[in-house]
Amino acid sequence: MNPVLFVYNWDSFADLLCGERSRAVEIEIKFHDMENTILVTGGAGFIGSNFILQRMEEDSAAVVNLDKLTYAGNLRNLESIANQRRYEFVHGDIADRSLVRGLLERRAPRAIVHFAAESHVDRSIRGPDDFIRTNADGTFALLEEVRAYWGGLVGEREKLDFRFLHVSTDEVYGSLGPEDAAFSETTAYAPNSPYAASKAASDHFVRAYHHTYGLPVLTTNCSNNYGRFQFPEKLIPLVILNARDGKPLPVYGDGQNVRDWLYVEDHCSAIARVLDRGRVGQTYNIGGWNEKRNLEIVETICDIVDEMTGSRGEPRRGLITFVKDRPGHDRRYAMDATKIERELGWRPLETFESGIRKTVRWYLENSEWVRDVTSGGYRQWIETHYSS
C-alpha cells in the first residue's frame, strides 16, 4: 500500500515543497512500517535479542519488541539499536490483551515471532505456576488477539501474507534411548517436566488455531541453544563463568545425558528462513547436528578457558563436581533437521567446535555484562530508563 497525497491547489503544493515536505516523508515512513513491521514477543531474552539484532542488520523491516522484562529479559542486549527509527520497545505482558490489541492496531505488523516464554526446567520443577501462566495462558491470550487482528485485515494480500511464528523446544517430545531415531516433526509429544508440558500446551494451541480458524501459523522446535546473552543459570554460561572464577562445576548425575547443541545465531537465521519461506501450518525442527554428552561439554569448556586465560595452575577439569540428578531428567534429545534442510535449504553454519569457542570468548570479554546480570545491576538500569 503506497501513501496517496491529494493536492487541491497551488498553495497546498507550495506548502508541501516547503514546510510540509518533512511531514510527507514522515507519513511515507509510517506507511512503510505498517507494511513491513515484525512484532517480536520476548525480544529482550537470550534468543529473542539475538534474533532482533540479526533482523535489524539483515532486513529492512521495522521491529517492535514486546517484553515483560522478567529476570532473564535484559534490554542492554539491544543497546546498540535502541535509538534506531526502525526499532521500538514496548514493556508489557503477552497476557495483557488490551495492551496487545492496541499494539496490533497501532503498528499493524505483517508477522509475529513469538519467543516469550519461561524456559528453565529447574525453575519449572520448583514452581510451575509461572510456566503455565506465561507459556500456556499467555500464548492463548496472544492467539486470541492475533486471530481478531488477522480476521480484521481488509486486504486479501495482507491476510494471505500474514504469519504467526511460534518458537518452541525439542523437550516437548520427551526422552530418547541411546539407539532411538532422532526427533522428527511427526514424533509423538511426551513432555516430562512442567516446562516441557507448558510448551507442549502452547504448541497444541497454535496448531488448533490454524486448523480451526485458519490462522496462518508456523511452529519451530529447536534443540539446546548456546551463545551470547544467555542467562547464566543455563549449563554453558554457568560452566564458563564458574571455570573462569575457579568455582566448582556442577554436573547432574553421571554427566552422560545427551543434548543436541545449536548456536543461537544459526537458530535465528533458521527462524528467519521459516518465516520467509515456510509452508503455513507446518512445523520445522531446528537442530545443530551436534549430539554431545553433558560431561563432554563441561570438559571442552574447561580446556578452552584454560587456553584462553593462559592458566598455569591446575587444569579446570579438576573443578568438575557431580551432584544429585534433578527429578525426571531426560536422558537424550536429538533433532532430525532434515525437513528444514530439504524444503528451505537451511543448515547451521557453525560446528560445535567453532560455536563454543566464540561463546567462551564472548563471556570472557564481556565481564561488565556478566557482572550486571549476575548482580542484578541490569534491573536497576531498566528501572532508571523504563520506569513509568
N, C-alpha and C positions, 0 to 999 in steps of 0.2 A: 504494500500500500504506500503510495507516494503522496506527500502533502500537496494540496492544491491551494494556490493563493489567487483569490479573485481581486483584480484591480479595477475599481469603479471609475476613477478619474485621474487626470494627470497629477493633481495634488497628492493623491494617495501614492501614486507611483514615485513622485519625488520624495515623499516621506520614506518610502521603502529604500530608495537609493541612499538616503542619508541616515536619519536617526533610527529607522525601523529595520535596517538591514540585519543588525545583530539579533533582533527578535526573530526574524525569519529563519536565521541559521539555528537559533535555539529550538524553534518549532520543528525544524527538519531533524535535528539531533534526537528530539524526543520521539518523533515518529519512527526513526530508525531503531531506537532502543526498544520500542514496543514490538517491532517486527523481529528483533534478534536479541532477546533477553533470555537468560537462563536463570532460574531460581534454584539455588543450592541450599538444601537444609543441612544443618550440622557442618557448615563450611569452615568453622574455626577449629574443628578437631583435626586429628592426625591425617587421615586420608582426605577429608574434605578440603583442608587448606592446601595440600599438595595439588589437588585437582584444580582448585581455583587459580593458583599461581600458574599452572600449566596452561589452562584455558586462556588466561589473560595474555600469556606470551604467544600462544599459537593460534588464537581465534580472534575474530573481531567482535564477538558477542559481548553485550553488557552482562555483568554477573551481579545478582542480588544474593547476598549471604544471610540466611535466616538461622540464627543460632541462639540457643538458650544460655550459653556460656556456663555449663556445669564445670566441675573440677577439671575436665580434660579439654575444655574449649579455651583456646589461647589466641587472642587477636594479634598478639605480637608476631605470630607466624605470618601474618598478612600485612605487616607494617609497610613493606616495600610498595604495595599497591593501594594503601589506604586512601590516598588523596587523588587517585585516578578517576576521571569522569565516568569511566565505564563500570566502576565498582561501587556498590552500595552495601553497607552492613545494616541489618535490622536485628535488634535484640528482642528475641521472643521465642515462644514455645510453639511447636507444631500442633500441640493440642489446643491452642488458643484459636478457636475457629473464627472469631470475629477479626482477629489480627490477620490471620491467613487470608480471609476473604477480602479484606481491604487491600492487602498487599497484591493479591492476584488482580484485583480490579485496577489498581494504580499502575502496576508495572506490566501487566498483560504478557507474561512470559510465553515463549514458544515451547519451552521444555522445563521440566522439573527433575533435578537429580537429587534423590532422597538418601542422604547419608545419616541423618540424625538418628542416633541410637545409643543406648547403653551397651557396652561391648565387653566388659571384663568378666570372665567366668567366675573367678574367685569372689568378686563383689556380688554376683548374682546368687551365689550359694549362701553368702552371709545375709543378704537382703534382697529378695527377688521383686519386691514391690515396685521399685523404680523401673525395673526392666519391663514389667507388664504395662506400667503407666506410659512409658515412652515408646517402646518397640511395638506393642500391640495396640493399645488405646490411641497413642499419638498417631500411628500410621493410619488407623481407621479414620480419625478426625481429619487428617490431611487429605485422605482419599475422598471423603465426602465433599470437602470444599473444592477440590480439584475437579471432581465429577460435575459439580454445579457450574464451575467456571467453564469447563470444556463444553458442556451442553449449551452454554450461552454464547459461545463464539458464533459470530454471524457468518463469516465467510467459509465456504466449503473447503477452500485450500488451507485455511488456518486450522480447521478441525482435523483435516487429514494429516497435516504436518506436525501437529502437537504430539509430544511424547512425555510420558511419566516413567522415569527410570529408577527402579528400586534396587539399592545396593545391599546385598545380603552376604551370607557366610557359608562356608563348607560345613560348619558344625551342625547345620540342620539335618545332615544326612546320617549323623551318628558316628559309629566307630567301625574301622575295618580290621580284619585279621591280617596277619603277615602276608598271606598269599592271595588275599581278595583283590579283585579288579578295582581300579580307582573309581571314585565317584563320577558318574555321568549325570547329565541333565535328567535322565529318567530314573535315577536311583530313588528308591522309596525314602521318605523322611522318617527319621528315628532319632529325634533330639534327646540328649542325655543330661542336659543341665538346664536350669531355669533360663539362662541366657539363650541357649540354642532353641528352647521351646518358644520363647517370646519372639525370636526372629522367624521361626517356622510359622508362627501365627501370622506375622506380618506378610510373609511370602504368600500365604494362602489368601489373605485379604486382597492382595494385589492381583493375584490370579483371578479371584472371583469377580473383581470389579471389571476385568476385561471380558470375561465370559458372560457376565450378567448384564453389564451396562455398555459394553463396547469400548470402554476407556482404553486408549492406545498405550499400553504399558510394555515395559521391558524389565526383566529381572536379571541381575548378575549375582552369582555366588562365587566368592573368592576364597583363596587359601590364605594362610597366615601372612600378613604384611609386615614389612620392616622398612626402616628408612628414617629420614629426618623428621622431627616434630612429634615422634611417638612418645606418649606419656610414660615416664619411667617406672610404671608398675608392670609393664609387659616384659617378657623374658629378655629380648635382645638389648633394649636400652638399660634395663636393670643390671644385666651382667656387665655391660660396657662400663657403666658408672661405678659399680662395686669393684670391678677389676682395676679401674683407674685409681681408686682410693684405697686399694688393698683390703677391702672388706670381704667377708665370706660370700661365696657364690652359691646360693641355694638351688638345688636341683630336686624336683619332686621324684619320689620313689627310687627306681633304679636308673632313671635317665634314659630309658630305652623307648619312650613314647616318640612316635614319628609324626612329623608335620611336613607339609609341602610349603615352601617359602617363596614369597612373591615380593619383589622390590616395589615399593609404593609407587614410584613414577611409572613403572610398567603397568601397574594396576590402573592408574589414572588414564594412561593412553588407551588401554583396553576399554574402559568405560566410555571414553570419547568415541571410539570406533563403534561400539554398540549403539550409542546414542545416534550417531550419524547414519549407520548402515544396517542396524539390527532389524530383524523381522518382528513386527508388532505381535505381542502375545507370547514371545519366545523367552526362554531362559538360556543364559550363556554362562558356563563355568569358566572362571579365570584362574589359572594356576601358573606356577613358575617352573614346573617340571624339575623341582628341587626337593626331593624327599630326604629329610635329614633327621637323625635321632637328636633329641634334646641335648644329650651329653656331648655329642659331636659339635653342636652349635656352640656350647659353652667353651669347649676346648679350643675351637677355632678362634673365638673372640679373645680368649686368654693369650694365645700366640700372637695375634695381631696387635693387641695392646702392648705386650712385651716388646714387640718390634718397633711400634710407632713411638713409644715413650723412651726407647733406649734403655730399658730396665736392665740393671746389672745385679739385681737381687735374685731371690728365689723365683722360679717361674710361677706365674699366676695360676697355673693349673692346680697348684697346691692349695688354693683357696676354695676349691670345689667342696661343697658340703651337701650331702644327701639328707633330705628332710622328708617327713611323713607325706605320703601321697595325698592329693586332695580327693574328696569324695567324687565318685563317678568319673574319674579321669579317663577320657577316651584314649585308646591305645595308639590308633593310627588314623591319620587323614591323608588322602591322596586325591588329587584332582586330575581328571581327564579333560584337558582343554582342547581336544581335537575339533570340537564343533566350531569354536570361535576362530580357530586357525583355518579350518576348511571353508567356512562360509564368509568370514570377514577378513581373512588374510592377516590376522594378528598373531604375533609371537612375542614373548618377552625379549628385550634387548640385553638385559643383564643376566649373567650367570650368578649363582650364589656367591662365588668367589669374588667377582668384581663388585657386586652389590654390597656385600658385608664389609668390604674394605672401605667403600665410600661412606657407609653408615658409621663405622667406628671412627673414621677420621672426622666426620661432621660433629659427633658428640664430643670428641676430644678438643675440637677447635671452637666450640660454641659454649664455653663454660658459663657465660652470662645467661644464656637461655636456660641452661640446666639449673643454674642457681635460682633463677626466678621461679621456675616450675617446681623444683623440689622444696623451696622455702615458702611458696605461696605468694611471693612478691608480685607475680604477674596478676594476681587477683586484685591487689591494691592499685596496680596500673589500670586495670579495667574500671575499677570504681572511680578513679580520678578522671578518666577520659569518657566514660559512658554512663555515669550516674545521671538520673533524670532530675 
